[in-house]
Every structure is written in structure tokens, then in C-alpha cells.
């Protein structure tokens, strides 16, 4: 009996039908934004710098086989993604267009780490969710061509999945900021130093009081925005706060479509009547509140629960690694640690011929672009990958070598410290994704290295 009541409550929670105006409007905006993201990557030179100029990109470990298309292939790749965005926007071949974009975007995310951003990962999740959404059931070419699919309602899970996803994103974002360098505004100060030449606001961004405002508004916004949007009395205030917050981030940090995507997701927090009245007045409004349980409801509920268990669990995994994630980077990705710290440093490599025991001089410019060099300067996994690449390169020439890395890294403008044990041959080290890398030096060291020129890296 209790199980039946639980199942009935779950059905009501997930499968009660509501008006689908928010989803229809979101599909149109989402399609436009992913079109702009794809085409913008071409016109800003991002594709050229990140995917065409490098001899080889640093893919996620295990996906080394996933490399950019040769020649101008990546321009075509992104043009296809842009086309998918337009097709999603107008609702033509919606599911296939959405699925193709999701696959292509996931591919470009996994094939390079030089431009890593949590927002890119979020777009994978949102795109994957959109594949399963009935977002083409109204105001779409698909519905015009096949009137049988036309609907003015959607199950409530269609909105809940976005609300829960963003609650996880913002909550972990707030929790991650509760550490000394953020609370004393050190991070904000370091991040704002590069903004001093900004029109009108450059000088204001250098003020200490501004750094504290940025630090504490950042925590409060991330922690409270979802509850405030859910509560009717504070919804409008939270919405206008979101507009200011995200436009500020867009202007200052220039983080692509994410601020506008976040604002678009606010559609699911307002009453469906409000969205219908503002955007789709001619559409019939659905108010029957039927509970329509799909045939395969049990696998769906199981998948729904498993998905959110994974989403809750992934950001916690860095607690199972030794030392501070800010230093080691172990468990940093996929964890909503957004704009949380600034790292800078410099890494040099020594290549030793095992037969002669003599050092082989290398020019890092012969292997890496400037953008890649900034990543190699501070990221342990990328440093390891480059050592493996050097080892393989010399092996192809018939030479067996040892690879040592000398690194000097600072976090949030602090003291320079050695990141990698300089006596460990990284070329012979195996990567262990679920264990702490013992070749990493501890974050707390008594003797810091001398000052050197830094390559800055922010995320």
C-alpha cells in the first residue's frame, strides 16, 4: 500500500499535464542561442585558435582519438551545428536536429580542454534533456506538417527537470565559493585586474568594495536565486536581479550564451498562464490538469531518479581525492566550480635520452600554440598528456626518453609553488582517474620556488 501511494504521488508529480507555452518559447530561444554559439565560434576566431591552429588538441583522457577534422573541416562542423540550431528554433525534424547538435557539441567538448568551461558541460546536459522534450508539439514546422502531433500541454516533468538541474548548478556554485580566498575577496580582485581598461567601469572594478560586492553577491545569488524564483512573492524581484546579474557577467566575463540561456530558463519558474499571455496569446490555453501516465513510466521514473543521483554525486567526488582541488584539479571538472579561482604559472620540460643520459633541448613553441601553453602551465592532467605526447614523438624517431616537468604555479595570486615532482618521469607514469596522482606536490609547501613569468589561466 505505501508503495502504491508513493507511485501515485510520483505519477502526479511527474505526469500531471500543464500548459506547454514555457517549453515552446524556450525551444525557440534555445535554438537561436545554440545557433549564435555555433556561428559566433566561427566569426570570433575561436575555432581557428582552439581547433585548427594546434597540431593536436588535448582531449579528455580516454578520448585522445577524438581530434578536430583536418583543414577547414571544423568550420563545416560548426556550420552544421548552427543549422541544427535554426532547425530546432523553427521545429523542423526537431528530435533529429536536437540529437545531432548534442552529439556534435559533446564531441567538440571532449576533443579539447584548452577552452574548458562548466557552461559548455551545462549545454551538453540541457541539449540532452531537450532531445527528450516534446518541444515541437506546437508552433513548429513538424506540427504543421503532421497535425496529429500537435499538443497544447506537456507533462510536468518537462519543467521540473530544468528547475532541478539549475538548482543543482547554482547550489554547488554557491557552496564552492565558501572558502577563504573567495570570502576575503581575493579571487574577485585577481579576476578584476584584467578588466581595468573596460569602458566606464574599469576603475570601479579595481575598488576593494567592488570586490567584496562581487564576492558576496555571487554567493547569495547562487544560493538563493532558485528558491526566490519559486516563491511567488519574490519571483519578480528575483527575475530582475537575474537580468542584472547575468548581463553583468556577460559584459565583464564574456562567457558566450550562458547568461542568456540562464535567463531563458526563468520561463519555467513563472505560471504557465503568464508565459501564455505574454508570448502565445493565440494559442489555446490548457487547464485540464490531467494525469497521463505513459506506457513505459517505470523505466522513465528510474532514469529520472538515476540522472539526478549522478548530478548530485559528481560534484562531490573531489572530496575523495587527497589534497585541495583548487591545487590538484582532481574532481574539478563537471562539478560547477564556476569562475572560482585564478591560476597562473609556468612549466618547462626536460627530455633526457635514456641511452646517453643527455638532455635533448626542445622548443615548446614547436609543439603547442600560445593558448595551449597557458593550459599546460597549470593543469596537471594536461601536463601529463603533453609528457606522454613527447614520449611518443621521440619513440617514433627511435629514441627512448624520460620526461620531467618543472612547474611553478600560484593560485589566486598567492605564492609560487611547485606543482609537479621534478624527479618523476611523467613519460612512464600511468594515469589513474580514480586515485590521487602521487607525482603532484602537496598544496602546502615550506619552500616556494623563485618568482617567474606566469601564464594566466582563469575558469
N, C-alpha and C positions, 0 to 999 in steps of 0.2 A: 504493500500500500504506500509506504513512504517513497519508494522508487517511482511509483506511478505519479504521485503528486509532484515529485521533482521533475520528472519527464514532462508533465503537463505544464509546469511553470517554465521550463526551458523552452518548450514549444511556443508558449505565449510570449516569452521574452525575445525569441529569435524570429518567429514566423508570423507574428501579427502584422498584417499589411497596413501600410501608411501611404500617403500620397508620395509619388516619386519625383516631385518637382526639384528637390535639392540635388538628387542624383543626376537628373537630366542636365541641369545647369552646370553642375560640376564636371560632367563629361565634356561639355563644350569648352569650358575654361581649361580643363586638364589637357585636352587635345591641342589647344592653342599654345599652352605653355611648353609642352614637350616638343612641339614644332619649333618654337622660339629657341629652346635649349639646343636642339639639334642644328638648326641653321646658324644660330649665334656662334656655335663652336667652330663653324667653318669661317665665318667672317671676322671673328676676333683673332684668328691665328692660333687658337688653342689646339686644333688638330695638328697643324704643322709643327708646333713646338713640342707637343706631347707624344704624337703617334707617328709622325713622318720623319722628322729630323733624327731621332735616335736610331742607332744601328740596331738596337734591340731594347725592348721595354722591360721593366721589372714587373712581371706578372705576379699575381698572388702565388705563393708557393704551392706547387701541385698543378698549377695551370701554366707552366712555362711554355707548353706547346701552343698556347693562345697568344699569338702575336699579330700586330697590325697587318692589314693587307698591303702588298707591295705597291710601289709607285703612288699613284693618286687614289688608290682603292678606298682609303678611309674617307675621302670626300664623298664618294658614291655611297659608302656605308652610312654616313651621317645624313646624306640626302634622302636615303630610303627611310631612315628613322623620322626625318622631317615629314616625309609623305605619310608615314603611318600616323603621325600627329594630326595631320589635316583630315585623314580618313576617320580617325576617332572623333574629331571635332564635329564632322558632318554626319557621323554614324553610318558609314558605309563599310560593309564587311567588317563590322566592329570587332568581333572577337578575334578574328584572324589578324587584323591590324594591331590590336592591343597586344596580342600574344607575340607577334613578330617584333614590335617595339621592345617588349620586355626582354626577349631573348637577346636582341642586339644591344640594348643598354646594359644588360648584365654582362655581356661579352666585353664591352669596352671598359666596364668597371673592373673586371677581373684581369684584363690584359695589361694594366698599368697601375702603378702606385705613386707615380710622381705627382699626381694631382688628386691624391686621396681626400675625400670629404665625406663626413657622415651623411650629408644631404644626398650624395649620389646613392648611397645604400638605401636611404629612405625612399628614393624614387623607384628603386627595384621593388621594394615592398608594396608601395602604392600601385605601381603598374601591375604587379602580380595580382593584387586584390581586384583591380579594375577588370582583369581578364574574366573574372567570375561574376562581375556585377551585371545586372540586366539594364545597363545604361543606354541601350539602343532601342528601348521599347517605345520611345516617344520622341518626336521632333528629330527624326533621323531618316536618312535615305533608306535604311534597312526596313523601317516600319512603313515607309511609303510604298516600297516595292513588294512587301509582304504584310498586308494589313492584319493578318492573323496573329502576328507577334505583338501588336500594339497593346500597350497597357498604360494605365494611369496610376498604378500602385506598385509598391515593392515591399518585400518582407523587411521587417525592422532591422534584421542583421546587416542589411546593406549600409545603414547609417552607423550602427553600433560598432562595426569593425573599424571604421575610420576614427571614431571617438576614442575607442580603447587604444588603438595604435598611437594616436597623438598623445594620449595620457601617459603612455609608457615613455615616449620620446622626451616629453617635457619634464616628467618627474625624474628620470635618470639624469637629464641635463642639469636639473637643479641640485640633486644630491652630489653630483660630481664636482660642483663648484664650491662645495663646503670644505675647503681646505685652506691652509694659511695664506698661500700666495694669492689666492683669489680674494679672500676676506680682507686682506690689508691693501687691496687694490694694486698690487704689484703687477699682476697679469694685465690689467686694463692699461696701466702706464706703459708697459712694454709694447702692447698692441697698438697703442695710440701714437707712439713715437714716429711711426712711418706715415702718419696722417697729418703731419704738421703743415704741409703745403696745401691742404684741402681748402677750397674756396670758402670764404666766410667763417667756417667753423674750425679751421686748422689750429688756431691759437687756443680756442676754447677747449679743444680736445687734449691740450697739453696741461691743463689745470688739474691740480690734485683733487679738488672737489668733484670735477667731472669724472675722474677715475673711480671715485667711491660711488658716484651715482650709477655709472655703468655697471660696476661690480654688484651692487645690491639690487638694483632694478632687474639685472639679469637673473639673479636668484629668485626674486619674488615673482617675476613674470613667469619663469619656467614652472615654479611650484604652484602658482595659483590660477594661471590662465584657464585651464580646463575646468576646474570647479566653478570659476566665476562665469564662464560661458554657459555652463549647465544650469546655473541658478538664474531664474527669470529676472530677479530684482537687479542683478549686476551684469546681465548679459550685454546690454548696450554699452555700458561703460567699458567692459572687457573688450568689446569689439573695437571701439575707438582706440583703446590702449594698444590693441593688436596692430591696428593700422600704423600708429606712430612707431611702435617697436620694430615692426618688420620693414617699414620704409627707411628707418634709421639704419638698420642692419644692411639693407640693400645699398644704400648710399655709401656707408662707411666701409663695409667689408666686401661689397661687390660679389655676392655669393649666388649669382645666377637666379634661377626661377624660384628658389626655395621660399623667400619671403612671400611671394605672390601665391605660391602653392599653399602655404600655411593660411593665408587669408581666405583662399578659396574653400578650404576645408571648414571654415567657420559656417558655411552653408548648412552643415549637418547639425549645428547646435541651435539654430533658430526653429521655431514652429514651422511645420510644412505649409501652413496657411500663409505665413509671412512670405516665404520664398515664392509660393504660387502667386500671391497678389502682386509682388514686385516684378517678377520675371516672366511668368507664364499665365497671364490673365485669361487668355483664350482657351487654355487647356481646362477640361473638366476637372473639378477638384474631387479627390477620393476621400470619403469619410466613413466608409463602411466598417472599418476595423476588423475585417475577417481574419481568422487564423487558418492559414492554408499550409498544411504540413506536407512537404514534398515526399515523394516516394522513398528517396534514399536519405531520410532525415538522420538516421543513426550514424552512418559514416560522416555525414556533414557535421553533426554536433561534435563527433570525436575529432575531426580535423580542425574544427574551430577551437576546441579546447587545447589540442596539442600545439597549434600555431602560437597561441598566446602564452602557453607554458614556455615555449622556446624563446619567445620575445622577452619574457620576464627573466629567463635564465641566462641568456647570452651576455647581457651587460654585467652580470655578477662574476663572470669567470676569472677576471683579473685578480680577485681575492684569493684564488687558489694557486697563484704564482708567487714565488718568493720576491721580496723587494717591492719598490714603488713603481706602479705602472707608468707614472709620469717619466720615469727614468728608463725602465726596461722596454716599454711599449708592449709588453706581453699582456694581451687581453684588451688592448686599446681599441682596436677596430671593432665595428659592429656593436658599440656599447654606448653611443650617444654622449660621448665625451667631447662636446662641441665647443670650438673656439676656447679651449680650456687652458692652454698654456702655449708659450713660445719657446722653441728650442733653437739653438744656434750652435755651430761648431765647425770643426774641420777634421777631415780624415785623410790620412796618407797611407799608401800601401807599399810594403816591401815584398819583392818577389825574389826568392832565393832558389838558385839552381841546386837540386839535391846532389847532383854528381860532382860539381866543382865547389859547392858551398859559397859561390859568389853571388852578389846581388845583381839582379837584372834591372836596369833602370827602365821605368815606364812613364809615359806621359798620359795622365788621366784624361786629358782632352782628346786623345786618340780613341777613347772608348765611350765617353759619356758627354752628353750635352750639358750646358750650364744648369739647366733645370734638374737634370738627373744628379748632377754633382751636389746640389743643395740637399737632395733627398739622401744621398749616400753619406752626407756629412753627419746625420743624426739618427738614422733609422737602423737599428741592429739587424733586422731581417734583410734589409736591402744591402747592408754592408756584407753580410754573409753571402747573399746571392751574387754580389759582384766578385767576391773572392772565388766562388765556385766557377764563375764565368772565366776569370783569369786562368784558373787551374785548367779548365777545359781548353781554352785558347792555346795555352802553351803545350798541352798534351797533343793537340792536333799538329803541332810543329815538331813533335818527337822529343819534347823536353818535360821532365818531371820537376815540378817546382813546389815550394812551400809559400804560402801567402800569409803575411802578417799585417795587421791593421793597427795604426797608431791614431787614436781618436781623442779629440778634446771637445767636450760638449758642455754647454751650460743650459740650464732650464730657468726660464723666467728672469733672465738677466743676472743669474747668480754666478757663483764661481765656476770656472772651467774645471771639469773633472774628466778623468779617463773613463771612457765608456767600454772599451774592449780590452781584454787582457792582451798586451802586445806580444806575449810569448806563446800564444796559442796559434797553431797553424789552422787558419779558418778553411783552407782548402781541403783539409782532411776531416773536418767536423761534420757530423751528420745532423740534420735538422730534426728537432723533436718538438712537434707542435703542442704537445700536452705537458711538457716539462720545462722548468726554468733552464735557460741556457747558462751553464756554469762559466762560460767564457766571457760573460758580462761582468764587469767590475761592479762592486756594490755602489749604491747611490750615495752612501756616506763614506767619504774618504778623508783621511787626515792630510795628505799631501796632494794639493791640486796642481795640475800642470801649469806651465807659464802661459801668459796671455798669447793668443794668436789670432789671426784674422778669421772671422766667423762667416759661415754660410747660414743665413737665417731660414728658418722653417716654421711656419705657423699653421696650426689646424685646431 
